[in-house]
Amino acid sequence: MNPHRPTESAPGGMRGSGRMHDPTEAAHDRLRRRLMNVAFLLLVAVNVAHAMCIGVRDWDWLTIALLIAAAIPLGLAVKVFELRFKMSAAERQRALAELPARRKIELVAYAALLTGVLLLNSAFVTWALFGAWGYDFVTYYHDHPERMRHLYSVMKILEELRELPAPWAWTIPALAWSLYRLLATGPSP
């Protein structure tokens, strides 16, 4: 036992591991945050104009909420698009080709079901984009304090792509509600 042990494990040393500033990552981070803010403002403006001009009434709000929820996994498309700026084309194609076949089928099923839901509720398509924006926003800022390096960010995106549970299931409530409304009230004008 050493009675003269210093209070710090590395006195005068590193004091934790810091990262060197990477200008390309910082520029990408600033641009991404600006684009997220602009997208949010555009969504708000378009949907406020929609609500004021066309109107949203009664059960339309439930339809909108279900559309937003159905579009949440669509935020993965934003992340996959972002891979274009973090990987070469060959690396990106190879990484996406390595996705399990079952996951690819689930994503295709999600795309088909979401397309059906959006076609049934074409008047509210812009509201659904809040779901995609919200997923991207929450996942981006969840990892933001770590100031992710491109490689770590790529791995997180690929992990999300592999592990999002049953993306097709997100559309089922909106699809069921849309079909019920269609059958109960007939096609909307």
C-alpha positions in Angstrom: 0.0 0.0 0.0 1.4 3.4 -1.0 0.5 6.1 1.5 1.7 8.9 -0.8 -0.7 8.1 -3.7 -1.6 11.2 -5.7 -5.3 12.3 -5.7 -5.3 12.1 -9.5 -4.4 8.9 -11.3 -2.3 10.9 -13.8 -1.2 14.1 -12.1 -0.3 16.7 -14.7 -1.4 14.1 -17.3 -4.3 13.9 -19.8 -7.2 14.4 -17.4 -9.5 12.4 -19.7 -9.4 11.8 -23.3 -10.3 14.8 -25.5 -10.8 14.8 -29.2 -9.0 16.9 -31.7 -11.2 19.3 -33.6 -12.1 18.0 -37.1 -13.2 20.9 -39.3 -15.1 18.6 -41.8 -17.1 17.0 -39.0 -17.8 20.4 -37.4 -19.0 21.8 -40.8 -21.2 18.8 -41.4 -22.7 19.1 -37.9 -23.5 22.8 -38.4 -25.0 22.2 -41.8 -27.1 19.3 -40.5 -28.4 21.3 -37.6 -29.3 24.2 -39.9 -31.1 21.9 -42.4 -33.0 20.3 -39.5 -34.2 23.7 -38.3 -35.2 24.9 -41.8 -37.1 21.6 -42.4 -39.0 22.1 -39.1 -39.9 25.7 -40.0 -41.1 24.6 -43.4 -43.2 21.8 -42.0 -44.8 24.1 -39.5 -45.5 26.8 -42.1 -47.0 24.3 -44.6 -49.1 22.6 -42.0 -50.3 25.8 -40.4 -51.3 27.0 -43.9 -53.0 23.7 -44.5 -54.9 23.9 -41.2 -56.0 27.5 -41.9 -56.9 27.1 -45.6 -58.3 23.6 -45.9 -59.1 23.0 -42.3 -58.6 20.2 -39.9 -61.6 19.1 -38.0 -62.9 16.4 -35.6 -61.4 13.0 -36.2 -58.8 14.5 -38.6 -56.5 15.1 -35.6 -56.5 11.4 -34.8 -55.7 10.7 -38.4 -52.8 13.2 -38.3 -51.4 11.7 -35.1 -51.5 8.2 -36.5 -49.8 9.4 -39.7 -47.1 11.0 -37.7 -46.5 7.8 -35.8 -46.6 5.8 -39.1 -43.9 8.0 -40.6 -41.5 7.7 -37.7 -39.4 4.9 -39.3 -39.1 7.0 -42.4 -36.5 9.0 -40.5 -34.2 6.1 -41.2 -34.2 7.2 -44.9 -32.7 10.5 -43.8 -30.0 8.7 -42.0 -29.3 6.4 -44.9 -29.1 9.4 -47.2 -26.6 10.9 -44.8 -24.3 8.0 -45.3 -23.5 9.5 -48.7 -21.5 12.2 -46.9 -19.8 9.8 -44.5 -18.8 6.8 -46.7 -17.6 6.2 -50.3 -20.2 4.8 -52.7 -18.6 1.4 -52.7 -18.5 1.2 -48.9 -22.1 2.3 -48.5 -23.3 -0.2 -51.1 -21.4 -3.0 -49.4 -22.7 -2.0 -45.9 -26.3 -1.8 -47.1 -25.9 -5.1 -49.0 -24.9 -6.8 -45.8 -28.3 -6.1 -44.2 -30.1 -9.4 -43.5 -32.6 -10.4 -46.1 -35.4 -10.4 -43.5 -34.6 -6.7 -42.6 -34.7 -5.8 -46.3 -38.1 -7.4 -46.7 -39.4 -5.6 -43.5 -38.3 -2.3 -44.9 -39.9 -3.0 -48.3 -43.1 -4.0 -46.5 -42.9 -0.8 -44.5 -42.5 1.3 -47.6 -45.5 -0.4 -49.3 -47.7 0.0 -46.2 -46.7 3.6 -45.7 -47.4 4.4 -49.3 -50.9 2.9 -48.9 -51.6 4.9 -45.8 -50.4 8.1 -47.4 -52.5 7.4 -50.5 -55.6 6.9 -48.3 -54.8 10.2 -46.5 -53.4 12.2 -49.3 -54.7 15.5 -47.8 -52.5 15.0 -44.7 -49.2 13.8 -46.3 -47.3 16.9 -45.1 -48.3 16.2 -41.5 -46.7 12.8 -41.7 -43.4 14.3 -42.4 -43.3 15.4 -38.7 -42.8 11.8 -37.8 -39.7 11.4 -40.0 -38.4 14.7 -38.8 -39.0 13.8 -35.2 -37.2 10.5 -35.4 -34.2 12.2 -37.1 -34.2 15.0 -34.5 -34.5 12.7 -31.4 -31.8 10.2 -32.6 -29.5 13.0 -33.7 -29.6 14.9 -30.4 -29.5 11.7 -28.4 -26.0 11.1 -29.6 -25.1 14.7 -30.1 -23.2 15.3 -26.8 -20.7 12.7 -27.9 -19.8 14.9 -31.0 -19.7 11.7 -33.0 -16.9 11.1 -35.5 -18.1 10.0 -38.9 -17.1 6.4 -38.3 -19.0 6.2 -35.1 -22.0 7.9 -36.7 -22.0 5.4 -39.6 -22.0 2.5 -37.1 -24.9 4.0 -35.2 -26.9 4.5 -38.4 -26.3 0.9 -39.5 -27.2 -0.3 -36.1 -30.5 1.6 -36.1 -31.2 0.2 -39.6 -30.7 -3.3 -38.3 -32.4 -3.0 -35.0 -35.5 -0.8 -35.4 -38.2 -3.3 -34.3 -40.8 -4.2 -37.0 -40.9 -1.0 -39.0 -44.0 -2.2 -40.9 -45.9 -2.4 -37.6 -45.8 1.4 -37.2 -48.2 1.8 -40.1 -50.9 -0.7 -38.9 -52.8 1.7 -36.6 -52.9 4.4 -39.3 -53.9 1.9 -41.9 -56.7 0.4 -39.8 -58.0 3.8 -38.9 -57.9 5.0 -42.5 -59.7 1.9 -43.8 -62.3 2.2 -41.0 -63.0 5.9 -42.0 -63.1 5.0 -45.6 -65.6 2.2 -45.1 -67.7 4.1 -42.5 -68.0 7.4 -44.3 -67.0 6.7 -47.9 -64.3 8.5 -49.8 -63.5 12.0 -48.6 -64.3 14.9 -51.1 
